[in-house]
Amino acid sequence: MENKLKIKLSIADRVYPLTVELSQEEGLRSASKKIDLMIKQFEENYAVRDKQDVLAMCALQFASQLEQKLMENSIDGTQAMDRIKSLNERLDQYLAKGSE
């Protein structure tokens, strides 16, 4: 329990007590602030009657952003693997020439 920290996060006017790893605290506090900022933006821009609707929209937006990043990374990963294979082939050819 020595690496654990008890914190309280406020999200949508509710306080959530959490026990977290010390290394997670900053990320969780930052995420909490981003959620509250997004809630405020949704409430200002749309006629929202229920906090649950706003929280659902926040969850959808964050999940959408994560999915987009994952898709971009998988595309980049494929391209990187193709480049590595190409470089390996060129290196093999170069080494084969050197041993002749």
Backbone as CSV, one residue per row, in Angstrom:
resi,resn,N_x,N_y,N_z,CA_x,CA_y,CA_z,C_x,C_y,C_z
1,MET,0.825,-1.199,0.000,0.000,0.000,0.000,0.866,1.258,0.000
2,GLU,2.179,1.094,0.023,3.051,2.264,0.099,3.052,3.099,-1.169
3,ASN,2.769,2.492,-2.334,2.722,3.244,-3.586,1.322,3.745,-3.901
4,LYS,0.389,3.528,-3.014,-0.999,3.936,-3.232,-1.248,5.299,-2.603
5,LEU,-2.186,6.008,-3.213,-2.524,7.350,-2.766,-4.034,7.480,-2.767
6,LYS,-4.591,8.046,-1.721,-6.028,8.283,-1.670,-6.302,9.699,-2.157
7,ILE,-7.125,9.786,-3.187,-7.463,11.096,-3.746,-8.972,11.205,-3.891
8,LYS,-9.430,12.426,-4.088,-10.843,12.673,-4.373,-10.917,13.459,-5.663
9,LEU,-11.686,12.928,-6.611,-11.874,13.611,-7.881,-13.311,14.081,-7.984
10,SER,-13.489,15.288,-8.480,-14.823,15.831,-8.691,-15.128,15.781,-10.179
11,ILE,-16.216,15.069,-10.508,-16.665,14.974,-11.889,-18.169,15.221,-11.897
12,ALA,-18.597,16.189,-12.686,-20.020,16.518,-12.809,-20.651,16.804,-11.445
13,ASP,-19.956,17.582,-10.646,-20.433,17.994,-9.323,-20.618,16.843,-8.334
14,ARG,-19.925,15.757,-8.572,-19.907,14.643,-7.623,-18.462,14.339,-7.285
15,VAL,-18.242,13.945,-6.036,-16.892,13.632,-5.579,-16.732,12.116,-5.543
16,TYR,-15.624,11.665,-6.121,-15.322,10.250,-6.179,-14.005,9.980,-5.459
17,PRO,-14.066,9.308,-4.299,-12.820,8.952,-3.616,-12.198,7.731,-4.292
18,LEU,-10.902,7.818,-4.550,-10.195,6.733,-5.234,-8.887,6.435,-4.524
19,THR,-8.471,5.194,-4.599,-7.141,4.802,-4.171,-6.402,4.408,-5.431
20,VAL,-5.331,5.132,-5.737,-4.638,4.962,-7.017,-3.135,4.836,-6.795
21,GLU,-2.482,4.362,-7.837,-1.019,4.353,-7.833,-0.539,5.807,-7.887
22,LEU,0.548,6.081,-7.251,1.114,7.426,-7.240,1.345,7.930,-8.660
23,SER,1.772,7.032,-9.545,2.066,7.412,-10.925,0.803,7.748,-11.729
24,GLN,-0.373,7.367,-11.243,-1.622,7.618,-11.952,-2.284,8.936,-11.567
25,GLU,-1.885,9.514,-10.462,-2.592,10.685,-9.930,-2.697,11.825,-10.932
26,GLU,-1.596,12.225,-11.501,-1.600,13.374,-12.410,-2.508,13.127,-13.614
27,GLY,-2.437,11.944,-14.183,-3.276,11.606,-15.325,-4.753,11.613,-14.989
28,LEU,-5.091,11.083,-13.812,-6.495,11.063,-13.395,-7.017,12.469,-13.129
29,ARG,-6.216,13.289,-12.503,-6.654,14.673,-12.242,-6.827,15.441,-13.559
30,SER,-5.922,15.226,-14.489,-6.026,15.868,-15.791,-7.281,15.390,-16.530
31,ALA,-7.542,14.098,-16.494,-8.730,13.546,-17.148,-10.000,14.107,-16.527
32,SER,-10.017,14.235,-15.210,-11.169,14.790,-14.507,-11.448,16.223,-14.959
33,LYS,-10.390,17.006,-15.088,-10.541,18.397,-15.546,-11.056,18.452,-16.979
34,LYS,-10.544,17.560,-17.840,-11.000,17.533,-19.229,-12.475,17.149,-19.323
35,ILE,-12.892,16.208,-18.501,-14.304,15.808,-18.484,-15.173,16.976,-18.060
36,ASP,-14.797,17.656,-16.988,-15.589,18.795,-16.521,-15.639,19.912,-17.553
37,LEU,-14.530,20.146,-18.246,-14.509,21.164,-19.295,-15.435,20.767,-20.443
38,MET,-15.409,19.505,-20.819,-16.271,19.027,-21.894,-17.744,19.108,-21.487
39,ILE,-18.030,18.786,-20.240,-19.404,18.896,-19.731,-19.880,20.331,-19.861
40,LYS,-19.037,21.262,-19.439,-19.387,22.680,-19.507,-19.666,23.101,-20.946
41,GLN,-18.838,22.636,-21.881,-19.033,22.985,-23.290,-20.346,22.416,-23.824
42,PHE,-20.651,21.169,-23.480,-21.917,20.574,-23.928,-23.108,21.333,-23.341
43,GLU,-23.013,21.685,-22.076,-24.129,22.396,-21.432,-24.326,23.786,-22.027
44,GLU,-23.231,24.438,-22.413,-23.344,25.772,-22.994,-23.864,25.737,-24.433
45,ASN,-23.522,24.700,-25.175,-23.852,24.647,-26.592,-25.147,23.892,-26.925
46,TYR,-25.634,23.088,-26.012,-26.821,22.285,-26.280,-27.798,22.399,-25.120
47,ALA,-29.072,22.244,-25.436,-30.105,22.263,-24.387,-30.124,20.889,-23.727
48,VAL,-29.392,20.769,-22.643,-29.270,19.486,-21.956,-30.031,19.553,-20.646
49,ARG,-30.868,18.558,-20.438,-31.661,18.544,-19.206,-31.087,17.603,-18.150
50,ASP,-30.325,16.651,-18.581,-29.891,15.603,-17.664,-28.368,15.450,-17.717
51,LYS,-27.745,15.405,-16.549,-26.283,15.226,-16.484,-25.869,13.909,-17.126
52,GLN,-26.722,12.890,-17.014,-26.375,11.598,-17.591,-26.235,11.699,-19.114
53,ASP,-27.083,12.510,-19.738,-26.963,12.708,-21.184,-25.619,13.358,-21.530
54,VAL,-25.241,14.336,-20.745,-23.962,15.023,-20.980,-22.803,14.061,-20.758
55,LEU,-22.866,13.268,-19.699,-21.796,12.310,-19.434,-21.715,11.257,-20.540
56,ALA,-22.860,10.842,-21.063,-22.864,9.876,-22.171,-22.199,10.484,-23.405
57,MET,-22.475,11.740,-23.684,-21.854,12.405,-24.825,-20.346,12.563,-24.615
58,CYS,-19.942,12.860,-23.393,-18.506,12.940,-23.082,-17.843,11.578,-23.306
59,ALA,-18.468,10.526,-22.810,-17.915,9.181,-22.977,-17.800,8.836,-24.457
60,LEU,-18.831,9.177,-25.222,-18.810,8.905,-26.653,-17.682,9.673,-27.339
61,GLN,-17.503,10.914,-26.981,-16.459,11.724,-27.606,-15.070,11.190,-27.265
62,PHE,-14.836,10.853,-25.985,-13.532,10.314,-25.598,-13.272,8.965,-26.270
63,ALA,-14.296,8.101,-26.307,-14.134,6.789,-26.940,-13.865,6.942,-28.430
64,SER,-14.546,7.881,-29.054,-14.354,8.136,-30.471,-12.928,8.604,-30.747
65,GLN,-12.428,9.506,-29.918,-11.055,9.991,-30.086,-10.055,8.850,-29.914
66,LEU,-10.292,7.984,-28.938,-9.401,6.849,-28.706,-9.419,5.898,-29.899
67,GLU,-10.605,5.591,-30.400,-10.715,4.697,-31.554,-10.006,5.276,-32.770
68,GLN,-10.160,6.576,-32.981,-9.500,7.217,-34.117,-7.986,7.096,-33.996
69,LYS,-7.463,7.333,-32.799,-6.016,7.217,-32.584,-5.550,5.783,-32.807
70,LEU,-6.331,4.807,-32.317,-5.961,3.405,-32.504,-5.932,3.039,-33.981
71,MET,-6.911,3.530,-34.734,-6.941,3.250,-36.170,-5.740,3.894,-36.864
72,GLU,-5.423,5.132,-36.489,-4.268,5.811,-37.077,-2.980,5.074,-36.748
73,ASN,-2.855,4.601,-35.501,-1.646,3.889,-35.097,-1.521,2.550,-35.807
74,SER,-2.635,1.863,-36.031,-2.549,0.573,-36.709,-2.137,0.774,-38.160
75,ILE,-2.603,1.854,-38.767,-2.186,2.158,-40.132,-0.697,2.481,-40.144
76,ASP,-0.274,3.325,-39.211,1.136,3.684,-39.128,1.988,2.461,-38.829
77,GLY,1.491,1.555,-38.007,2.222,0.342,-37.673,2.433,-0.529,-38.890
78,THR,1.428,-0.636,-39.724,1.540,-1.434,-40.946,2.565,-0.811,-41.873
79,GLN,2.500,0.485,-42.022,3.467,1.168,-42.886,4.886,1.016,-42.342
80,ALA,5.020,1.110,-41.045,6.346,0.971,-40.436,6.890,-0.439,-40.665
81,MET,6.029,-1.451,-40.513,6.474,-2.829,-40.734,6.902,-3.035,-42.187
82,ASP,6.151,-2.458,-43.125,6.527,-2.567,-44.532,7.886,-1.925,-44.786
83,ARG,8.115,-0.792,-44.177,9.403,-0.108,-44.350,10.538,-0.912,-43.739
84,ILE,10.287,-1.512,-42.582,11.316,-2.334,-41.931,11.649,-3.544,-42.791
85,LYS,10.619,-4.187,-43.346,10.855,-5.340,-44.225,11.687,-4.929,-45.446
86,SER,11.345,-3.795,-46.019,12.081,-3.305,-47.177,13.536,-3.036,-46.820
87,LEU,13.755,-2.405,-45.684,15.126,-2.130,-45.247,15.890,-3.421,-44.981
88,ASN,15.222,-4.404,-44.392,15.872,-5.697,-44.141,16.278,-6.366,-45.448
89,GLU,15.396,-6.300,-46.449,15.716,-6.889,-47.749,16.923,-6.191,-48.373
90,ARG,16.936,-4.885,-48.314,18.064,-4.129,-48.871,19.355,-4.446,-48.122
91,LEU,19.261,-4.564,-46.805,20.433,-4.890,-45.997,20.933,-6.290,-46.333
92,ASP,20.010,-7.250,-46.489,20.404,-8.607,-46.879,21.120,-8.606,-48.224
93,GLN,20.589,-7.833,-49.172,21.218,-7.748,-50.493,22.616,-7.153,-50.386
94,TYR,22.757,-6.118,-49.597,24.059,-5.466,-49.425,25.057,-6.421,-48.776
95,LEU,24.607,-7.138,-47.735,25.495,-8.071,-47.056,25.859,-9.251,-47.950
96,ALA,24.924,-9.668,-48.783,25.201,-10.772,-49.710,26.271,-10.353,-50.720
97,LYS,26.213,-9.129,-51.191,27.213,-8.627,-52.132,28.588,-8.538,-51.482
98,GLY,28.615,-8.165,-50.220,29.881,-8.005,-49.507,30.566,-9.321,-49.242
99,SER,29.827,-10.417,-49.170,30.440,-11.697,-48.874,30.877,-12.444,-50.125
100,GLU,30.575,-11.880,-51.294,30.966,-12.536,-52.554,32.391,-12.286,-52.894
